[in-house]
């Protein structure tokens, strides 16, 4: 298989604005279907994932026009850590053809920053293999023709229904954007899509590298109490900076 083209990568970064949050497969126990091309296992569970900080994951978005233009999102976590050799060798055009999709958009690699996630999940789990990497279906998101263009919209909020709670432990360092209206956005994942060398240790000094809009600021703080981004019963609001890192609107302090 060939490598991603620059257009493929830019499209993946564009979708990261909307979909950086959706990699929240929080399976309890070990899944054994990683080697299959597809599988379905009925399940209804409340999923709780812990020790997430620094865990790597990737996503593939399959875009179809059935019932309106939308993307079905598949995520590697916790089936595998998205092995780089296989990830970089994926041919999005071939993946789209194999799955009868209009397009296959890569989103990753990304790394978690929260300590834990609790998410309600019911129905059937669907696992597919893309280029030999097992991924689980996590969400279906409506998209527009403009979303398919090779452009990114940084600092552009989106409303998302994810029925989950993200927790950052007391004593953790968190990285936040503050918009002109006084709202605070906490970084939930960092990305290596724009800067392949970006690491967690670099986030404290990230501010000068961000192309912040007028009136926006970037700060770092140490939590004096646990921080919970609670969106079980209300929509989450997410955005992405110009380096592809994703943030959630803070719902509690």
C-alpha atoms as a printed R data frame, in Angstrom:
    type eleno elety resid chain resno       x       y      z
1   ATOM     1    CA   UNK     A     1   0.000   0.000  0.000
2   ATOM     2    CA   UNK     A     2   1.090   3.589 -0.588
3   ATOM     3    CA   UNK     A     3   1.616   6.302  1.968
4   ATOM     4    CA   UNK     A     4  -0.751   9.189  2.797
5   ATOM     5    CA   UNK     A     5  -0.652  12.078  0.369
6   ATOM     6    CA   UNK     A     6  -0.376  15.605  1.779
7   ATOM     7    CA   UNK     A     7  -4.027  16.177  0.847
8   ATOM     8    CA   UNK     A     8  -5.048  13.030  2.754
9   ATOM     9    CA   UNK     A     9  -3.204  14.240  5.834
10  ATOM    10    CA   UNK     A    10  -4.717  17.719  5.631
11  ATOM    11    CA   UNK     A    11  -8.200  16.255  5.331
12  ATOM    12    CA   UNK     A    12  -7.531  14.100  8.386
13  ATOM    13    CA   UNK     A    13  -6.430  17.173 10.350
14  ATOM    14    CA   UNK     A    14  -9.560  19.015  9.225
15  ATOM    15    CA   UNK     A    15 -11.731  16.224 10.596
16  ATOM    16    CA   UNK     A    16  -9.760  16.233 13.821
17  ATOM    17    CA   UNK     A    17 -11.620  19.454 14.698
18  ATOM    18    CA   UNK     A    18 -14.820  17.470 14.950
19  ATOM    19    CA   UNK     A    19 -13.528  14.040 15.747
20  ATOM    20    CA   UNK     A    20 -10.559  14.277 18.021
21  ATOM    21    CA   UNK     A    21 -12.963  13.470 20.854
22  ATOM    22    CA   UNK     A    22 -14.520  10.325 19.458
23  ATOM    23    CA   UNK     A    23 -11.752   7.845 20.206
24  ATOM    24    CA   UNK     A    24 -13.356   6.755 23.429
25  ATOM    25    CA   UNK     A    25 -13.646   3.002 23.134
26  ATOM    26    CA   UNK     A    26 -13.387   2.037 26.776
27  ATOM    27    CA   UNK     A    27 -13.597  -1.728 26.721
28  ATOM    28    CA   UNK     A    28 -13.523  -3.667 29.957
29  ATOM    29    CA   UNK     A    29 -11.311  -6.701 29.478
30  ATOM    30    CA   UNK     A    30  -9.297  -7.847 26.488
31  ATOM    31    CA   UNK     A    31 -10.902  -7.994 23.044
32  ATOM    32    CA   UNK     A    32  -9.824 -10.981 21.014
33  ATOM    33    CA   UNK     A    33 -11.038  -9.959 17.556
34  ATOM    34    CA   UNK     A    34  -8.017  -7.859 16.601
35  ATOM    35    CA   UNK     A    35  -6.958 -10.148 13.765
36  ATOM    36    CA   UNK     A    36 -10.301 -10.289 11.969
37  ATOM    37    CA   UNK     A    37 -11.378  -8.079  9.123
38  ATOM    38    CA   UNK     A    38 -14.716  -7.426 10.849
39  ATOM    39    CA   UNK     A    39 -16.706  -8.702 13.812
40  ATOM    40    CA   UNK     A    40 -19.795  -7.888 15.863
41  ATOM    41    CA   UNK     A    41 -20.309  -8.623 19.555
42  ATOM    42    CA   UNK     A    42 -23.574  -7.652 21.305
43  ATOM    43    CA   UNK     A    43 -22.905  -5.686 24.489
44  ATOM    44    CA   UNK     A    44 -24.457  -3.171 26.847
45  ATOM    45    CA   UNK     A    45 -21.960  -1.778 29.340
46  ATOM    46    CA   UNK     A    46 -20.729   1.300 31.147
47  ATOM    47    CA   UNK     A    47 -17.089   1.536 30.142
48  ATOM    48    CA   UNK     A    48 -14.359   2.955 32.376
49  ATOM    49    CA   UNK     A    49 -10.837   3.490 31.069
50  ATOM    50    CA   UNK     A    50  -8.020   4.585 33.383
51  ATOM    51    CA   UNK     A    51  -4.305   5.443 33.120
52  ATOM    52    CA   UNK     A    52  -4.885   7.045 29.729
53  ATOM    53    CA   UNK     A    53  -2.275   9.819 29.762
54  ATOM    54    CA   UNK     A    54   0.118   9.434 26.829
55  ATOM    55    CA   UNK     A    55  -1.700   6.468 25.272
56  ATOM    56    CA   UNK     A    56  -1.465   6.621 21.479
57  ATOM    57    CA   UNK     A    57  -4.395   6.038 19.130
58  ATOM    58    CA   UNK     A    58  -5.453   6.633 15.522
59  ATOM    59    CA   UNK     A    59  -8.746   6.871 13.664
60  ATOM    60    CA   UNK     A    60 -10.084   6.161 10.189
61  ATOM    61    CA   UNK     A    61 -13.204   8.018  9.034
62  ATOM    62    CA   UNK     A    62 -15.266   6.333  6.344
63  ATOM    63    CA   UNK     A    63 -17.389   8.899  4.484
64  ATOM    64    CA   UNK     A    64 -20.576   7.705  2.787
65  ATOM    65    CA   UNK     A    65 -23.661   9.362  1.328
66  ATOM    66    CA   UNK     A    66 -26.256   6.846  2.518
67  ATOM    67    CA   UNK     A    67 -29.007   8.803  4.234
68  ATOM    68    CA   UNK     A    68 -27.016  12.012  3.839
69  ATOM    69    CA   UNK     A    69 -23.300  12.687  3.872
70  ATOM    70    CA   UNK     A    70 -21.732  11.351  7.068
71  ATOM    71    CA   UNK     A    71 -18.550   9.791  8.413
72  ATOM    72    CA   UNK     A    72 -18.341   6.587 10.442
73  ATOM    73    CA   UNK     A    73 -15.392   6.794 12.836
74  ATOM    74    CA   UNK     A    74 -13.196   3.796 13.705
75  ATOM    75    CA   UNK     A    75 -10.633   4.012 16.538
76  ATOM    76    CA   UNK     A    76  -7.679   1.828 17.523
77  ATOM    77    CA   UNK     A    77  -8.000   2.257 21.309
78  ATOM    78    CA   UNK     A    78  -7.708  -0.078 23.226
79  ATOM    79    CA   UNK     A    79  -7.194  -2.766 20.600
80  ATOM    80    CA   UNK     A    80  -3.679  -1.571 19.768
81  ATOM    81    CA   UNK     A    81  -1.389   1.486 19.868
82  ATOM    82    CA   UNK     A    82  -1.653   2.184 16.123
83  ATOM    83    CA   UNK     A    83   1.728   0.762 15.009
84  ATOM    84    CA   UNK     A    84   3.515   3.432 12.981
85  ATOM    85    CA   UNK     A    85   4.765   1.173 10.177
86  ATOM    86    CA   UNK     A    86   1.263  -0.066  9.386
87  ATOM    87    CA   UNK     A    87  -0.336   3.339  9.944
88  ATOM    88    CA   UNK     A    88   1.986   5.190  7.574
89  ATOM    89    CA   UNK     A    89   1.518   2.469  4.931
90  ATOM    90    CA   UNK     A    90  -2.274   2.713  4.799
91  ATOM    91    CA   UNK     A    91  -3.607   3.796  1.407
92  ATOM    92    CA   UNK     A    92  -6.775   5.837  2.081
93  ATOM    93    CA   UNK     A    93  -8.022   5.424 -1.486
94  ATOM    94    CA   UNK     A    94  -7.730   1.643 -1.230
95  ATOM    95    CA   UNK     A    95  -9.454   1.643  2.176
96  ATOM    96    CA   UNK     A    96 -12.327   3.686  0.749
97  ATOM    97    CA   UNK     A    97 -12.705   1.310 -2.207
98  ATOM    98    CA   UNK     A    98 -12.562  -1.785  0.016
99  ATOM    99    CA   UNK     A    99 -15.309  -0.391  2.246
100 ATOM   100    CA   UNK     A   100 -17.549   1.139 -0.403
101 ATOM   101    CA   UNK     A   101 -16.946   4.646  0.957
102 ATOM   102    CA   UNK     A   102 -16.624   7.980 -0.809
103 ATOM   103    CA   UNK     A   103 -13.434   8.666  1.132
104 ATOM   104    CA   UNK     A   104 -11.325   7.276  3.965
105 ATOM   105    CA   UNK     A   105  -9.770   9.991  6.106
106 ATOM   106    CA   UNK     A   106  -6.891   9.361  8.547
107 ATOM   107    CA   UNK     A   107  -6.901  11.120 11.926
108 ATOM   108    CA   UNK     A   108  -3.796  10.446 14.001
109 ATOM   109    CA   UNK     A   109  -1.633   9.676 15.664
110 ATOM   110    CA   UNK     A   110  -3.103  11.271 18.778
111 ATOM   111    CA   UNK     A   111  -2.362  10.884 22.492
112 ATOM   112    CA   UNK     A   112  -4.745  11.080 25.459
113 ATOM   113    CA   UNK     A   113  -4.262  13.704 28.175
114 ATOM   114    CA   UNK     A   114  -7.114  12.901 30.585
115 ATOM   115    CA   UNK     A   115  -6.579  10.321 33.347
116 ATOM   116    CA   UNK     A   116  -9.842   8.456 32.858
117 ATOM   117    CA   UNK     A   117 -13.034   8.315 30.807
118 ATOM   118    CA   UNK     A   118 -16.423   6.886 31.729
119 ATOM   119    CA   UNK     A   119 -18.807   6.293 28.821
120 ATOM   120    CA   UNK     A   120 -22.136   4.536 28.453
121 ATOM   121    CA   UNK     A   121 -22.199   2.155 25.513
122 ATOM   122    CA   UNK     A   122 -24.972  -0.096 24.283
123 ATOM   123    CA   UNK     A   123 -25.815  -2.078 21.192
124 ATOM   124    CA   UNK     A   124 -23.345  -3.903 18.989
125 ATOM   125    CA   UNK     A   125 -19.584  -3.439 18.753
126 ATOM   126    CA   UNK     A   126 -18.183  -3.501 15.215
127 ATOM   127    CA   UNK     A   127 -14.484  -4.141 14.603
128 ATOM   128    CA   UNK     A   128 -12.763  -3.752 11.240
129 ATOM   129    CA   UNK     A   129  -9.176  -4.051 10.053
130 ATOM   130    CA   UNK     A   130  -7.622  -1.237  8.019
131 ATOM   131    CA   UNK     A   131  -4.205  -2.031  6.590
132 ATOM   132    CA   UNK     A   132  -3.805  -4.718  9.237
133 ATOM   133    CA   UNK     A   133  -4.755  -2.374 12.116
134 ATOM   134    CA   UNK     A   134  -7.835  -3.373 14.107
135 ATOM   135    CA   UNK     A   135 -10.256  -0.542 14.877
136 ATOM   136    CA   UNK     A   136 -13.651  -0.338 16.519
137 ATOM   137    CA   UNK     A   137 -16.602   1.743 15.319
138 ATOM   138    CA   UNK     A   138 -17.099   4.670 17.698
139 ATOM   139    CA   UNK     A   139 -19.402   7.231 16.125
140 ATOM   140    CA   UNK     A   140 -21.270   8.440 13.078
141 ATOM   141    CA   UNK     A   141 -21.001  12.165 12.419
142 ATOM   142    CA   UNK     A   142 -22.862  14.246  9.841
143 ATOM   143    CA   UNK     A   143 -20.510  16.102  7.497
144 ATOM   144    CA   UNK     A   144 -20.874  18.601  4.669
145 ATOM   145    CA   UNK     A   145 -19.155  18.758  1.273
146 ATOM   146    CA   UNK     A   146 -16.941  21.519  2.675
147 ATOM   147    CA   UNK     A   147 -15.592  19.060  5.275
148 ATOM   148    CA   UNK     A   148 -14.052  17.015  2.476
149 ATOM   149    CA   UNK     A   149 -11.851  19.845  1.285
150 ATOM   150    CA   UNK     A   150  -8.155  19.801  2.180
151 ATOM   151    CA   UNK     A   151  -8.426  22.720  4.591
152 ATOM   152    CA   UNK     A   152  -8.485  22.998  8.367
153 ATOM   153    CA   UNK     A   153 -10.596  25.211 10.575
154 ATOM   154    CA   UNK     A   154  -8.635  25.865 13.749
155 ATOM   155    CA   UNK     A   155 -10.282  27.332 16.856
156 ATOM   156    CA   UNK     A   156 -13.727  26.603 15.398
157 ATOM   157    CA   UNK     A   157 -16.025  24.999 18.049
158 ATOM   158    CA   UNK     A   158 -18.332  22.079 17.292
159 ATOM   159    CA   UNK     A   159 -21.161  20.630 19.349
160 ATOM   160    CA   UNK     A   160 -20.864  16.880 19.907
161 ATOM   161    CA   UNK     A   161 -23.070  14.258 21.554
162 ATOM   162    CA   UNK     A   162 -20.632  11.845 23.250
163 ATOM   163    CA   UNK     A   163 -22.313  10.897 26.597
164 ATOM   164    CA   UNK     A   164 -19.014  10.674 28.479
165 ATOM   165    CA   UNK     A   165 -17.094  12.133 31.409
166 ATOM   166    CA   UNK     A   166 -13.376  12.972 31.173
167 ATOM   167    CA   UNK     A   167 -11.463  13.244 34.473
168 ATOM   168    CA   UNK     A   168  -8.102  14.939 35.114
169 ATOM   169    CA   UNK     A   169  -6.688  14.102 38.561
170 ATOM   170    CA   UNK     A   170  -5.714  16.585 41.272
171 ATOM   171    CA   UNK     A   171  -2.063  17.599 40.854
172 ATOM   172    CA   UNK     A   172  -2.111  17.164 37.079
173 ATOM   173    CA   UNK     A   173  -0.810  19.894 34.804
174 ATOM   174    CA   UNK     A   174  -3.441  20.919 32.249
175 ATOM   175    CA   UNK     A   175  -3.158  23.038 29.113
176 ATOM   176    CA   UNK     A   176  -5.922  25.502 28.399
177 ATOM   177    CA   UNK     A   177  -7.170  28.003 25.841
178 ATOM   178    CA   UNK     A   178  -9.150  31.045 26.944
179 ATOM   179    CA   UNK     A   179 -11.384  32.708 24.369
180 ATOM   180    CA   UNK     A   180 -12.470  36.373 24.298
181 ATOM   181    CA   UNK     A   181 -15.834  35.551 25.909
182 ATOM   182    CA   UNK     A   182 -14.079  34.163 28.998
183 ATOM   183    CA   UNK     A   183 -14.662  30.482 28.241
184 ATOM   184    CA   UNK     A   184 -11.912  27.969 29.032
185 ATOM   185    CA   UNK     A   185 -11.033  24.998 26.834
186 ATOM   186    CA   UNK     A   186  -8.890  22.154 28.226
187 ATOM   187    CA   UNK     A   187  -6.643  20.090 25.965
188 ATOM   188    CA   UNK     A   188  -7.888  16.494 25.806
189 ATOM   189    CA   UNK     A   189  -5.488  15.053 23.214
190 ATOM   190    CA   UNK     A   190  -2.286  16.199 21.595
191 ATOM   191    CA   UNK     A   191  -1.509  15.401 17.978
192 ATOM   192    CA   UNK     A   192   1.545  14.617 15.877
193 ATOM   193    CA   UNK     A   193  -0.247  15.206 12.580
194 ATOM   194    CA   UNK     A   194   1.174  18.676 12.030
195 ATOM   195    CA   UNK     A   195   4.342  18.403 14.151
196 ATOM   196    CA   UNK     A   196   5.526  14.764 14.271
197 ATOM   197    CA   UNK     A   197   7.978  15.650 17.060
198 ATOM   198    CA   UNK     A   198   5.407  17.149 19.440
199 ATOM   199    CA   UNK     A   199   5.576  15.467 22.850
200 ATOM   200    CA   UNK     A   200   3.754  15.851 26.154
201 ATOM   201    CA   UNK     A   201   6.802  17.523 27.689
202 ATOM   202    CA   UNK     A   202   6.592  20.291 25.067
203 ATOM   203    CA   UNK     A   203   3.007  21.259 25.857
204 ATOM   204    CA   UNK     A   204   3.918  23.551 28.756
205 ATOM   205    CA   UNK     A   205   5.778  25.828 26.317
206 ATOM   206    CA   UNK     A   206   3.429  25.444 23.371
207 ATOM   207    CA   UNK     A   207   1.949  28.941 23.465
208 ATOM   208    CA   UNK     A   208   4.416  30.672 21.104
209 ATOM   209    CA   UNK     A   209   3.809  27.983 18.466
210 ATOM   210    CA   UNK     A   210   0.063  28.558 18.368
211 ATOM   211    CA   UNK     A   211  -1.499  30.916 15.843
212 ATOM   212    CA   UNK     A   212  -3.994  32.214 18.384
213 ATOM   213    CA   UNK     A   213  -6.857  34.387 17.134
214 ATOM   214    CA   UNK     A   214  -7.121  37.901 18.539
215 ATOM   215    CA   UNK     A   215  -8.190  37.828 22.181
216 ATOM   216    CA   UNK     A   216  -7.264  34.174 22.791
217 ATOM   217    CA   UNK     A   217  -4.632  33.043 25.316
218 ATOM   218    CA   UNK     A   218  -2.916  29.751 26.191
219 ATOM   219    CA   UNK     A   219  -2.096  28.919 29.818
220 ATOM   220    CA   UNK     A   220  -0.816  26.052 31.928
221 ATOM   221    CA   UNK     A   221  -2.005  25.292 35.442
222 ATOM   222    CA   UNK     A   222  -1.698  22.598 38.092
223 ATOM   223    CA   UNK     A   223  -5.026  21.271 39.302
224 ATOM   224    CA   UNK     A   224  -5.831  21.867 42.973
225 ATOM   225    CA   UNK     A   225  -8.822  19.537 42.647
226 ATOM   226    CA   UNK     A   226  -9.965  16.943 40.087
227 ATOM   227    CA   UNK     A   227 -11.291  18.431 36.852
228 ATOM   228    CA   UNK     A   228 -14.250  16.664 35.249
229 ATOM   229    CA   UNK     A   229 -15.499  17.454 31.752
230 ATOM   230    CA   UNK     A   230 -19.018  16.073 32.191
231 ATOM   231    CA   UNK     A   231 -21.086  15.649 29.038
232 ATOM   232    CA   UNK     A   232 -23.253  12.634 29.837
233 ATOM   233    CA   UNK     A   233 -26.504  14.607 29.616
234 ATOM   234    CA   UNK     A   234 -25.490  17.638 27.573
235 ATOM   235    CA   UNK     A   235 -23.626  18.267 24.356
236 ATOM   236    CA   UNK     A   236 -19.858  18.553 24.472
237 ATOM   237    CA   UNK     A   237 -18.128  21.439 22.723
238 ATOM   238    CA   UNK     A   238 -14.751  20.768 21.113
239 ATOM   239    CA   UNK     A   239 -12.229  22.603 18.984
240 ATOM   240    CA   UNK     A   240  -8.738  22.155 17.583
241 ATOM   241    CA   UNK     A   241  -5.723  24.467 17.500
242 ATOM   242    CA   UNK     A   242  -3.531  25.038 14.449
243 ATOM   243    CA   UNK     A   243  -1.285  22.105 15.420
244 ATOM   244    CA   UNK     A   244  -4.179  19.654 15.549
245 ATOM   245    CA   UNK     A   245  -4.419  19.371 19.346
246 ATOM   246    CA   UNK     A   246  -8.024  19.036 20.513
247 ATOM   247    CA   UNK     A   247  -9.780  20.761 23.443
248 ATOM   248    CA   UNK     A   248 -13.067  20.450 25.306
249 ATOM   249    CA   UNK     A   249 -15.014  23.298 26.846
250 ATOM   250    CA   UNK     A   250 -14.583  22.967 30.608
251 ATOM   251    CA   UNK     A   251 -17.820  22.012 32.352
252 ATOM   252    CA   UNK     A   252 -16.482  21.865 35.927
253 ATOM   253    CA   UNK     A   253 -13.531  22.908 38.041
